[in-house]
Amino acid sequence: MPRIRDIAQICKSKNAGPFLVTIDVLFEDHAVYREVKATGVLNAALFARLYGVPEEDVLFTPYDAAAAFKATLPRLVPAGDIGDTDVYGAQQHAPLLDVEIPIDRPAP
């Protein structure tokens, strides 16, 4: 079963202010995006589980025109605060990379 890292062209995270982080998953191929969307695997509950936040705090949005998914969620530690290890939020997408997507695509 392919993982996000195998089928998405871009998977990145960034600050959405000092208290939020945004994670984007973009697909070059709209057909692959539609297959991924149809599985329902990418959703607010998945992000809540991966990042240890309440599901109701996750804003999850599929963008059909851009073949992309966006999730915005609270940071566990505010940017720049004591204990923050990623002030720019640039490495927060890593847990998502290993998520398996049940579509018929070979994993590299």
CNS distance restraints for C-alpha pairs under 8 A (distance, minus, plus):
assign (resid   1 and name CA) (resid 100 and name CA) 6.12 0.50 0.50
assign (resid   1 and name CA) (resid 101 and name CA) 6.35 0.50 0.50
assign (resid   1 and name CA) (resid 102 and name CA) 5.88 0.50 0.50
assign (resid   1 and name CA) (resid 103 and name CA) 6.96 0.50 0.50
assign (resid   1 and name CA) (resid 104 and name CA) 7.55 0.50 0.50
assign (resid   1 and name CA) (resid 105 and name CA) 7.26 0.50 0.50
assign (resid   1 and name CA) (resid 106 and name CA) 6.96 0.50 0.50
assign (resid   1 and name CA) (resid 107 and name CA) 6.19 0.50 0.50
assign (resid   2 and name CA) (resid   6 and name CA) 5.89 0.50 0.50
assign (resid   2 and name CA) (resid   7 and name CA) 6.89 0.50 0.50
assign (resid   2 and name CA) (resid 100 and name CA) 5.70 0.50 0.50
assign (resid   2 and name CA) (resid 101 and name CA) 5.79 0.50 0.50
assign (resid   2 and name CA) (resid 102 and name CA) 7.19 0.50 0.50
assign (resid   2 and name CA) (resid 103 and name CA) 7.30 0.50 0.50
assign (resid   2 and name CA) (resid 105 and name CA) 6.38 0.50 0.50
assign (resid   2 and name CA) (resid 106 and name CA) 6.24 0.50 0.50
assign (resid   2 and name CA) (resid 107 and name CA) 4.43 0.50 0.50
assign (resid   2 and name CA) (resid 108 and name CA) 7.81 0.50 0.50
assign (resid   3 and name CA) (resid   7 and name CA) 6.68 0.50 0.50
assign (resid   3 and name CA) (resid  97 and name CA) 6.63 0.50 0.50
assign (resid   3 and name CA) (resid  98 and name CA) 5.45 0.50 0.50
assign (resid   3 and name CA) (resid  99 and name CA) 5.31 0.50 0.50
assign (resid   3 and name CA) (resid 100 and name CA) 4.21 0.50 0.50
assign (resid   3 and name CA) (resid 101 and name CA) 5.71 0.50 0.50
assign (resid   3 and name CA) (resid 107 and name CA) 7.17 0.50 0.50
assign (resid   4 and name CA) (resid   8 and name CA) 5.63 0.50 0.50
assign (resid   4 and name CA) (resid  96 and name CA) 7.02 0.50 0.50
assign (resid   4 and name CA) (resid  97 and name CA) 5.15 0.50 0.50
assign (resid   4 and name CA) (resid  98 and name CA) 6.27 0.50 0.50
assign (resid   4 and name CA) (resid  99 and name CA) 5.80 0.50 0.50
assign (resid   4 and name CA) (resid 100 and name CA) 6.46 0.50 0.50
assign (resid   4 and name CA) (resid 101 and name CA) 6.86 0.50 0.50
assign (resid   5 and name CA) (resid   9 and name CA) 7.86 0.50 0.50
assign (resid   5 and name CA) (resid  11 and name CA) 7.48 0.50 0.50
assign (resid   5 and name CA) (resid  97 and name CA) 4.87 0.50 0.50
assign (resid   5 and name CA) (resid  98 and name CA) 6.69 0.50 0.50
assign (resid   6 and name CA) (resid 107 and name CA) 6.21 0.50 0.50
assign (resid   6 and name CA) (resid 108 and name CA) 6.67 0.50 0.50
assign (resid   7 and name CA) (resid  27 and name CA) 7.43 0.50 0.50
assign (resid   7 and name CA) (resid  32 and name CA) 7.74 0.50 0.50
assign (resid   8 and name CA) (resid  25 and name CA) 6.55 0.50 0.50
assign (resid   8 and name CA) (resid  26 and name CA) 5.84 0.50 0.50
assign (resid   8 and name CA) (resid  27 and name CA) 4.95 0.50 0.50
assign (resid   8 and name CA) (resid  28 and name CA) 7.38 0.50 0.50
assign (resid   9 and name CA) (resid  25 and name CA) 7.81 0.50 0.50
assign (resid   9 and name CA) (resid  26 and name CA) 5.95 0.50 0.50
assign (resid   9 and name CA) (resid  27 and name CA) 5.32 0.50 0.50
assign (resid   9 and name CA) (resid  28 and name CA) 6.07 0.50 0.50
assign (resid  10 and name CA) (resid  24 and name CA) 7.46 0.50 0.50
assign (resid  10 and name CA) (resid  25 and name CA) 5.69 0.50 0.50
assign (resid  10 and name CA) (resid  26 and name CA) 5.06 0.50 0.50
assign (resid  10 and name CA) (resid  27 and name CA) 6.87 0.50 0.50
assign (resid  11 and name CA) (resid  23 and name CA) 7.24 0.50 0.50
assign (resid  11 and name CA) (resid  24 and name CA) 5.60 0.50 0.50
assign (resid  11 and name CA) (resid  25 and name CA) 4.46 0.50 0.50
assign (resid  11 and name CA) (resid  26 and name CA) 6.45 0.50 0.50
assign (resid  11 and name CA) (resid  93 and name CA) 6.64 0.50 0.50
assign (resid  11 and name CA) (resid  97 and name CA) 7.59 0.50 0.50
assign (resid  12 and name CA) (resid  23 and name CA) 5.68 0.50 0.50
assign (resid  12 and name CA) (resid  24 and name CA) 5.40 0.50 0.50
assign (resid  12 and name CA) (resid  25 and name CA) 6.74 0.50 0.50
assign (resid  12 and name CA) (resid  90 and name CA) 6.98 0.50 0.50
assign (resid  12 and name CA) (resid  91 and name CA) 7.60 0.50 0.50
assign (resid  12 and name CA) (resid  92 and name CA) 7.75 0.50 0.50
assign (resid  12 and name CA) (resid  93 and name CA) 5.54 0.50 0.50
assign (resid  13 and name CA) (resid  21 and name CA) 6.81 0.50 0.50
assign (resid  13 and name CA) (resid  22 and name CA) 5.47 0.50 0.50
assign (resid  13 and name CA) (resid  23 and name CA) 4.26 0.50 0.50
assign (resid  13 and name CA) (resid  24 and name CA) 6.24 0.50 0.50
assign (resid  13 and name CA) (resid  89 and name CA) 6.02 0.50 0.50
assign (resid  13 and name CA) (resid  90 and name CA) 5.03 0.50 0.50
assign (resid  13 and name CA) (resid  91 and name CA) 6.37 0.50 0.50
assign (resid  13 and name CA) (resid  92 and name CA) 5.63 0.50 0.50
assign (resid  13 and name CA) (resid  93 and name CA) 5.23 0.50 0.50
assign (resid  14 and name CA) (resid  21 and name CA) 5.68 0.50 0.50
assign (resid  14 and name CA) (resid  22 and name CA) 5.45 0.50 0.50
assign (resid  14 and name CA) (resid  23 and name CA) 6.66 0.50 0.50
assign (resid  14 and name CA) (resid  88 and name CA) 6.11 0.50 0.50
assign (resid  14 and name CA) (resid  89 and name CA) 4.55 0.50 0.50
assign (resid  14 and name CA) (resid  90 and name CA) 4.92 0.50 0.50
assign (resid  14 and name CA) (resid  91 and name CA) 7.90 0.50 0.50
assign (resid  14 and name CA) (resid  92 and name CA) 7.64 0.50 0.50
assign (resid  15 and name CA) (resid  20 and name CA) 6.19 0.50 0.50
assign (resid  15 and name CA) (resid  21 and name CA) 4.56 0.50 0.50
assign (resid  15 and name CA) (resid  22 and name CA) 6.17 0.50 0.50
assign (resid  15 and name CA) (resid  88 and name CA) 5.62 0.50 0.50
assign (resid  15 and name CA) (resid  89 and name CA) 4.99 0.50 0.50
assign (resid  15 and name CA) (resid  90 and name CA) 7.41 0.50 0.50
assign (resid  16 and name CA) (resid  20 and name CA) 4.99 0.50 0.50
assign (resid  16 and name CA) (resid  21 and name CA) 4.94 0.50 0.50
assign (resid  16 and name CA) (resid  22 and name CA) 5.81 0.50 0.50
assign (resid  16 and name CA) (resid  72 and name CA) 7.57 0.50 0.50
assign (resid  17 and name CA) (resid  21 and name CA) 7.21 0.50 0.50
assign (resid  18 and name CA) (resid  75 and name CA) 7.99 0.50 0.50
assign (resid  18 and name CA) (resid  78 and name CA) 5.45 0.50 0.50
assign (resid  18 and name CA) (resid  79 and name CA) 4.79 0.50 0.50
assign (resid  18 and name CA) (resid  80 and name CA) 7.82 0.50 0.50
assign (resid  19 and name CA) (resid  74 and name CA) 5.75 0.50 0.50
assign (resid  19 and name CA) (resid  75 and name CA) 5.36 0.50 0.50
assign (resid  19 and name CA) (resid  77 and name CA) 7.50 0.50 0.50
assign (resid  19 and name CA) (resid  78 and name CA) 4.99 0.50 0.50
assign (resid  19 and name CA) (resid  79 and name CA) 6.57 0.50 0.50
assign (resid  20 and name CA) (resid  72 and name CA) 6.65 0.50 0.50
assign (resid  20 and name CA) (resid  73 and name CA) 5.52 0.50 0.50
assign (resid  20 and name CA) (resid  74 and name CA) 4.35 0.50 0.50
assign (resid  20 and name CA) (resid  75 and name CA) 5.05 0.50 0.50
assign (resid  20 and name CA) (resid  78 and name CA) 7.85 0.50 0.50
assign (resid  21 and name CA) (resid  72 and name CA) 5.67 0.50 0.50
assign (resid  21 and name CA) (resid  73 and name CA) 5.63 0.50 0.50
assign (resid  21 and name CA) (resid  74 and name CA) 6.25 0.50 0.50
assign (resid  21 and name CA) (resid  75 and name CA) 6.02 0.50 0.50
assign (resid  21 and name CA) (resid  89 and name CA) 6.17 0.50 0.50
assign (resid  21 and name CA) (resid  92 and name CA) 7.86 0.50 0.50
assign (resid  22 and name CA) (resid  70 and name CA) 6.88 0.50 0.50
assign (resid  22 and name CA) (resid  71 and name CA) 5.60 0.50 0.50
assign (resid  22 and name CA) (resid  72 and name CA) 4.29 0.50 0.50
assign (resid  22 and name CA) (resid  73 and name CA) 6.52 0.50 0.50
assign (resid  23 and name CA) (resid  70 and name CA) 5.70 0.50 0.50
assign (resid  23 and name CA) (resid  71 and name CA) 5.23 0.50 0.50
assign (resid  23 and name CA) (resid  72 and name CA) 6.39 0.50 0.50
assign (resid  23 and name CA) (resid  92 and name CA) 7.58 0.50 0.50
assign (resid  23 and name CA) (resid  93 and name CA) 6.14 0.50 0.50
assign (resid  24 and name CA) (resid  68 and name CA) 7.01 0.50 0.50
assign (resid  24 and name CA) (resid  69 and name CA) 5.80 0.50 0.50
assign (resid  24 and name CA) (resid  70 and name CA) 4.65 0.50 0.50
assign (resid  24 and name CA) (resid  71 and name CA) 6.65 0.50 0.50
assign (resid  25 and name CA) (resid  68 and name CA) 5.50 0.50 0.50
assign (resid  25 and name CA) (resid  69 and name CA) 5.17 0.50 0.50
assign (resid  25 and name CA) (resid  70 and name CA) 6.52 0.50 0.50
assign (resid  26 and name CA) (resid  66 and name CA) 7.49 0.50 0.50
assign (resid  26 and name CA) (resid  67 and name CA) 5.98 0.50 0.50
assign (resid  26 and name CA) (resid  68 and name CA) 4.29 0.50 0.50
assign (resid  26 and name CA) (resid  69 and name CA) 6.54 0.50 0.50
assign (resid  27 and name CA) (resid  32 and name CA) 7.08 0.50 0.50
assign (resid  27 and name CA) (resid  33 and name CA) 5.81 0.50 0.50
assign (resid  27 and name CA) (resid  67 and name CA) 5.47 0.50 0.50
assign (resid  27 and name CA) (resid  68 and name CA) 6.13 0.50 0.50
assign (resid  28 and name CA) (resid  67 and name CA) 7.21 0.50 0.50
assign (resid  29 and name CA) (resid  33 and name CA) 6.45 0.50 0.50
assign (resid  29 and name CA) (resid  67 and name CA) 7.53 0.50 0.50
assign (resid  30 and name CA) (resid  34 and name CA) 6.15 0.50 0.50
assign (resid  30 and name CA) (resid  67 and name CA) 5.59 0.50 0.50
assign (resid  31 and name CA) (resid  35 and name CA) 6.29 0.50 0.50
assign (resid  32 and name CA) (resid  36 and name CA) 6.16 0.50 0.50
assign (resid  33 and name CA) (resid  37 and name CA) 6.05 0.50 0.50
assign (resid  33 and name CA) (resid  67 and name CA) 5.56 0.50 0.50
assign (resid  33 and name CA) (resid  68 and name CA) 7.21 0.50 0.50
assign (resid  34 and name CA) (resid  38 and name CA) 6.03 0.50 0.50
assign (resid  34 and name CA) (resid  67 and name CA) 7.72 0.50 0.50
assign (resid  35 and name CA) (resid  39 and name CA) 6.57 0.50 0.50
assign (resid  35 and name CA) (resid 103 and name CA) 6.68 0.50 0.50
assign (resid  36 and name CA) (resid  40 and name CA) 7.13 0.50 0.50
assign (resid  36 and name CA) (resid  41 and name CA) 7.42 0.50 0.50
assign (resid  36 and name CA) (resid  42 and name CA) 7.70 0.50 0.50
assign (resid  36 and name CA) (resid 101 and name CA) 6.76 0.50 0.50
assign (resid  36 and name CA) (resid 102 and name CA) 7.93 0.50 0.50
assign (resid  36 and name CA) (resid 103 and name CA) 6.99 0.50 0.50
assign (resid  37 and name CA) (resid  41 and name CA) 7.45 0.50 0.50
assign (resid  37 and name CA) (resid  42 and name CA) 7.08 0.50 0.50
assign (resid  37 and name CA) (resid  62 and name CA) 7.95 0.50 0.50
assign (resid  39 and name CA) (resid 101 and name CA) 7.43 0.50 0.50
assign (resid  39 and name CA) (resid 102 and name CA) 6.89 0.50 0.50
assign (resid  39 and name CA) (resid 103 and name CA) 7.68 0.50 0.50
assign (resid  41 and name CA) (resid  46 and name CA) 7.25 0.50 0.50
assign (resid  41 and name CA) (resid 101 and name CA) 6.78 0.50 0.50
assign (resid  42 and name CA) (resid  46 and name CA) 6.33 0.50 0.50
assign (resid  42 and name CA) (resid  47 and name CA) 7.81 0.50 0.50
assign (resid  43 and name CA) (resid  47 and name CA) 6.71 0.50 0.50
assign (resid  43 and name CA) (resid  60 and name CA) 6.42 0.50 0.50
assign (resid  44 and name CA) (resid  48 and name CA) 6.11 0.50 0.50
assign (resid  44 and name CA) (resid  55 and name CA) 5.92 0.50 0.50
assign (resid  44 and name CA) (resid  56 and name CA) 7.96 0.50 0.50
assign (resid  44 and name CA) (resid  58 and name CA) 5.68 0.50 0.50
assign (resid  44 and name CA) (resid  59 and name CA) 6.87 0.50 0.50
assign (resid  44 and name CA) (resid  60 and name CA) 5.40 0.50 0.50
assign (resid  44 and name CA) (resid  71 and name CA) 7.45 0.50 0.50
assign (resid  45 and name CA) (resid  49 and name CA) 6.16 0.50 0.50
assign (resid  45 and name CA) (resid  55 and name CA) 5.44 0.50 0.50
assign (resid  46 and name CA) (resid  50 and name CA) 6.11 0.50 0.50
assign (resid  47 and name CA) (resid  51 and name CA) 5.91 0.50 0.50
assign (resid  47 and name CA) (resid  53 and name CA) 7.98 0.50 0.50
assign (resid  47 and name CA) (resid  55 and name CA) 7.63 0.50 0.50
assign (resid  47 and name CA) (resid  58 and name CA) 7.19 0.50 0.50
assign (resid  47 and name CA) (resid  71 and name CA) 7.52 0.50 0.50
assign (resid  48 and name CA) (resid  52 and name CA) 5.54 0.50 0.50
assign (resid  48 and name CA) (resid  53 and name CA) 4.84 0.50 0.50
assign (resid  48 and name CA) (resid  54 and name CA) 5.66 0.50 0.50
assign (resid  48 and name CA) (resid  55 and name CA) 4.92 0.50 0.50
assign (resid  48 and name CA) (resid  57 and name CA) 7.96 0.50 0.50
assign (resid  48 and name CA) (resid  58 and name CA) 6.63 0.50 0.50
assign (resid  49 and name CA) (resid  53 and name CA) 6.90 0.50 0.50
assign (resid  49 and name CA) (resid  55 and name CA) 7.87 0.50 0.50
assign (resid  50 and name CA) (resid  95 and name CA) 6.56 0.50 0.50
assign (resid  50 and name CA) (resid  96 and name CA) 7.45 0.50 0.50
assign (resid  53 and name CA) (resid  57 and name CA) 6.87 0.50 0.50
assign (resid  53 and name CA) (resid  58 and name CA) 7.70 0.50 0.50
assign (resid  53 and name CA) (resid  73 and name CA) 7.65 0.50 0.50
assign (resid  53 and name CA) (resid  74 and name CA) 7.24 0.50 0.50
assign (resid  53 and name CA) (resid  76 and name CA) 7.92 0.50 0.50
assign (resid  54 and name CA) (resid  58 and name CA) 7.17 0.50 0.50
assign (resid  57 and name CA) (resid  73 and name CA) 6.13 0.50 0.50
assign (resid  57 and name CA) (resid  74 and name CA) 6.92 0.50 0.50
assign (resid  58 and name CA) (resid  71 and name CA) 6.59 0.50 0.50
assign (resid  58 and name CA) (resid  72 and name CA) 5.82 0.50 0.50
assign (resid  58 and name CA) (resid  73 and name CA) 4.75 0.50 0.50
assign (resid  58 and name CA) (resid  74 and name CA) 7.52 0.50 0.50
assign (resid  59 and name CA) (resid  70 and name CA) 7.99 0.50 0.50
assign (resid  59 and name CA) (resid  71 and name CA) 5.50 0.50 0.50
assign (resid  59 and name CA) (resid  72 and name CA) 5.10 0.50 0.50
assign (resid  59 and name CA) (resid  73 and name CA) 6.45 0.50 0.50
assign (resid  60 and name CA) (resid  69 and name CA) 7.39 0.50 0.50
assign (resid  60 and name CA) (resid  70 and name CA) 5.80 0.50 0.50
assign (resid  60 and name CA) (resid  71 and name CA) 4.36 0.50 0.50
assign (resid  60 and name CA) (resid  72 and name CA) 6.55 0.50 0.50
assign (resid  61 and name CA) (resid  69 and name CA) 5.76 0.50 0.50
assign (resid  61 and name CA) (resid  70 and name CA) 5.18 0.50 0.50
assign (resid  61 and name CA) (resid  71 and name CA) 6.30 0.50 0.50
assign (resid  62 and name CA) (resid  67 and name CA) 7.79 0.50 0.50
assign (resid  62 and name CA) (resid  68 and name CA) 5.94 0.50 0.50
assign (resid  62 and name CA) (resid  69 and name CA) 4.31 0.50 0.50
assign (resid  62 and name CA) (resid  70 and name CA) 6.28 0.50 0.50
assign (resid  63 and name CA) (resid  67 and name CA) 5.91 0.50 0.50
assign (resid  63 and name CA) (resid  68 and name CA) 5.10 0.50 0.50
assign (resid  63 and name CA) (resid  69 and name CA) 5.86 0.50 0.50
assign (resid  63 and name CA) (resid  70 and name CA) 7.65 0.50 0.50
assign (resid  64 and name CA) (resid  68 and name CA) 6.52 0.50 0.50
assign (resid  75 and name CA) (resid  79 and name CA) 7.76 0.50 0.50
assign (resid  77 and name CA) (resid  81 and name CA) 6.60 0.50 0.50
assign (resid  77 and name CA) (resid  82 and name CA) 7.90 0.50 0.50
assign (resid  77 and name CA) (resid  83 and name CA) 6.81 0.50 0.50
assign (resid  77 and name CA) (resid  84 and name CA) 5.71 0.50 0.50
assign (resid  78 and name CA) (resid  84 and name CA) 6.86 0.50 0.50
assign (resid  79 and name CA) (resid  84 and name CA) 6.16 0.50 0.50
assign (resid  79 and name CA) (resid  86 and name CA) 7.36 0.50 0.50
assign (resid  79 and name CA) (resid  87 and name CA) 4.81 0.50 0.50
assign (resid  79 and name CA) (resid  88 and name CA) 7.15 0.50 0.50
assign (resid  79 and name CA) (resid  89 and name CA) 7.80 0.50 0.50
assign (resid  80 and name CA) (resid  84 and name CA) 5.81 0.50 0.50
assign (resid  80 and name CA) (resid  87 and name CA) 5.34 0.50 0.50
assign (resid  86 and name CA) (resid  90 and name CA) 6.74 0.50 0.50
assign (resid  86 and name CA) (resid  91 and name CA) 6.78 0.50 0.50
assign (resid  86 and name CA) (resid  92 and name CA) 7.88 0.50 0.50
assign (resid  93 and name CA) (resid  97 and name CA) 6.98 0.50 0.50
assign (resid  94 and name CA) (resid  98 and name CA) 7.90 0.50 0.50
assign (resid  95 and name CA) (resid  99 and name CA) 7.68 0.50 0.50
